[in-house]
Amino acid sequence: MKLHLLRHAKTNKHADSGRDFDRKLMEKGKSQANEMAKFLTTKNWEHTVLFCSEAKRTKETFEYIQNKNKFKEVSFYQSLYLAELRDLLEFIWKVDSKNDVFIVGHNNGLSDLATYFLGEDTHLKTCTYLCISFEAEFSSEWSSDLGIIQQVYRPEV
């Protein structure tokens, strides 16, 4: 089984609304997301469920990816917006998926989640993709230090 993590692409520092939730991708972020979408076309996603934060920047990043990739199931969750490690763990364990899981989200939560599963300090920069594999049948069985890095990719634009 695999866990795919993707931190949203590079964003503007401020939103017109003044709300962090509404920040949009900047031009560099759009280029990053486009390159990420191309990279992800090399994968087979038919057995992967994708969960995305409802924030503007994560949804924009996802839109680039979705245009070129098809996932088994896609869901958006407010609870993934700036989710911390404990929230992400509870989310994954509650999903209890038999399929691979893909999360498009934010830091510091995603980096903390990767660190927890890998047992080593891990930092995801904007638009970094990380694939972690587990020898388990369900996502509810994933635990600390049991993950193995399968792939890391970040478009340099």
C-alpha positions as CSV (number, residue, x, y, z in Angstrom):
1,M,0.0,0.0,0.0
2,K,1.1,3.5,-0.6
3,L,0.6,7.0,0.8
4,H,1.1,9.8,-1.7
5,L,1.6,13.3,-0.2
6,L,1.6,16.5,-2.2
7,R,2.1,19.9,-0.7
8,H,0.3,22.6,-2.6
9,A,2.2,24.7,-5.2
10,K,3.8,28.2,-4.5
11,T,1.2,30.8,-3.5
12,N,0.8,34.5,-3.2
13,K,1.6,35.8,0.3
14,H,-1.9,37.4,0.7
15,A,-5.4,36.9,-0.6
16,D,-7.6,39.8,-1.7
17,S,-10.0,38.7,1.0
18,G,-7.3,38.9,3.6
19,R,-8.0,35.2,4.6
20,D,-5.2,32.6,4.4
21,F,-7.7,30.1,3.2
22,D,-8.3,32.1,0.0
23,R,-4.6,32.5,-1.1
24,K,-4.2,31.6,-4.8
25,L,-1.3,30.1,-6.7
26,M,1.2,32.6,-8.1
27,E,2.6,32.2,-11.6
28,K,5.5,30.0,-10.3
29,G,3.0,27.8,-8.5
30,K,1.0,27.4,-11.6
31,S,4.1,26.3,-13.5
32,Q,5.0,23.9,-10.6
33,A,1.5,22.4,-10.6
34,N,1.6,21.9,-14.4
35,E,4.9,20.2,-14.3
36,M,3.7,18.0,-11.3
37,A,0.7,17.0,-13.3
38,K,2.9,15.8,-16.2
39,F,5.1,13.9,-13.8
40,L,2.1,12.2,-12.2
41,T,0.9,10.9,-15.6
42,T,3.6,8.3,-15.3
43,K,1.6,6.6,-12.5
44,N,-1.5,4.4,-12.4
45,W,-4.1,6.0,-10.1
46,E,-7.0,3.7,-10.7
47,H,-6.7,2.2,-7.2
48,T,-6.0,5.5,-5.5
49,V,-8.4,7.6,-3.5
50,L,-7.5,11.3,-3.3
51,F,-8.3,13.7,-0.5
52,C,-7.8,17.4,-0.8
53,S,-8.0,20.3,1.5
54,E,-10.8,22.8,0.5
55,A,-8.4,25.8,0.6
56,K,-8.1,27.7,-2.7
57,R,-4.4,26.8,-3.2
58,T,-4.8,23.1,-2.7
59,K,-7.8,23.0,-5.0
60,E,-6.0,24.9,-7.7
61,T,-3.0,22.6,-7.4
62,F,-5.4,19.6,-7.6
63,E,-7.1,21.1,-10.7
64,Y,-3.8,20.9,-12.7
65,I,-3.3,17.3,-11.6
66,Q,-6.9,16.2,-12.3
67,N,-6.7,17.5,-15.8
68,K,-4.1,14.9,-16.7
69,N,-4.8,12.1,-14.2
70,K,-7.8,10.1,-13.2
71,F,-8.2,8.9,-9.6
72,K,-10.6,6.2,-8.3
73,E,-12.3,8.6,-6.0
74,V,-11.8,12.3,-5.1
75,S,-13.0,14.1,-2.0
76,F,-12.5,17.6,-0.5
77,Y,-12.4,18.2,3.2
78,Q,-12.4,21.4,5.3
79,S,-10.7,19.4,8.0
80,L,-7.5,19.0,5.9
81,Y,-7.0,22.7,5.8
82,L,-3.8,23.3,7.9
83,A,-4.4,19.9,9.6
84,E,-1.7,19.0,12.1
85,L,-0.1,15.6,12.6
86,R,-2.7,14.2,15.0
87,D,-5.6,15.3,12.7
88,L,-4.0,13.7,9.6
89,L,-3.3,10.4,11.5
90,E,-6.9,10.3,12.7
91,F,-8.2,11.1,9.2
92,I,-6.1,8.3,7.6
93,W,-6.9,5.7,10.2
94,K,-10.6,6.6,10.0
95,V,-10.6,6.3,6.2
96,D,-9.3,2.8,6.7
97,S,-8.8,2.4,3.0
98,K,-7.7,-0.7,1.2
99,N,-6.7,1.5,-1.7
100,D,-3.6,3.7,-2.0
101,V,-4.2,7.2,-0.4
102,F,-3.2,10.5,-1.9
103,I,-3.5,13.7,0.2
104,V,-3.1,17.2,-1.2
105,G,-2.5,19.5,1.7
106,H,-0.4,21.9,3.7
107,N,2.6,22.2,5.9
108,N,3.6,21.7,8.7
109,G,1.1,18.8,8.9
110,L,2.3,17.0,5.8
111,S,5.9,17.2,6.7
112,D,5.1,16.1,10.3
113,L,3.1,13.1,8.9
114,A,6.0,12.1,6.6
115,T,8.4,12.4,9.5
116,Y,6.2,10.2,11.7
117,F,5.8,7.4,9.2
118,L,9.4,7.5,8.0
119,G,11.1,7.9,11.4
120,E,13.3,10.6,10.0
121,D,13.0,14.4,9.7
122,T,11.3,15.2,6.5
123,H,10.4,18.6,5.1
124,L,8.1,19.1,2.1
125,K,8.7,22.3,0.2
126,T,5.9,23.8,-2.0
127,C,4.8,21.4,-4.7
128,T,6.8,18.4,-3.4
129,Y,5.4,14.9,-4.0
130,L,6.4,12.1,-1.6
131,C,5.4,8.5,-2.0
132,I,5.6,6.3,1.1
133,S,4.9,2.5,1.0
134,F,3.7,0.3,3.8
135,E,3.4,-3.4,4.2
136,A,-0.2,-3.3,5.4
137,E,-3.6,-4.2,4.0
138,F,-5.5,-1.1,5.3
139,S,-4.4,2.5,6.0
140,S,-5.6,2.0,9.6
141,E,-2.6,-0.2,10.1
142,W,0.0,2.4,9.2
143,S,2.1,3.5,12.1
144,S,5.3,5.3,13.2
145,D,8.5,4.3,11.5
146,L,6.8,1.7,9.3
147,G,6.9,3.7,6.0
148,I,9.5,3.4,3.3
149,I,10.3,6.2,0.8
150,Q,9.4,5.1,-2.7
151,Q,9.8,8.4,-4.5
152,V,10.3,12.1,-4.0
153,Y,9.8,14.7,-6.8
154,R,9.7,18.5,-6.9
155,P,9.5,20.4,-10.2
156,E,12.2,23.0,-10.5
157,V,10.7,25.9,-12.4
